[in-house]
């Protein structure tokens, strides 16, 4: 792995922003693709827009922190992103195993991102 997490933070920024924009700009499509068979209506679309907004905010956090090198700055950012990714693994993994098998690759992606974030968090002591 590279010496600093810059590339990882850029990848996270791009991925989260793209997914967030999809949820904000086309919530009905995002809802249908994420949860097939669920009719979300206005409440589901609003929830997808809010989730998309949160993902865009995580993308912005990762982007703005990409040049950080001081552990006091880097550790909280990496820690927050790690918490999100671990929770994403649990949620996507559960949904993938119980209802929407198409979500399992995304759970695996979040496992990989979690491992990389943990690696850099331990390094930023």
Protein Blocks (a to p, Z undefined) as FASTA:
>chain_A
ZZbfklmmmmmmmmmmmmmmmmmmmmmlmmmmmmghiafbjmlmmmmmmmmmmmmmmmmm
mmmmmmpcbfklmmmmmmmmmmmmmmmmmmmmmmmmmmmmmlmmmmmmmmmmmmmmmmmm
mmmZZ
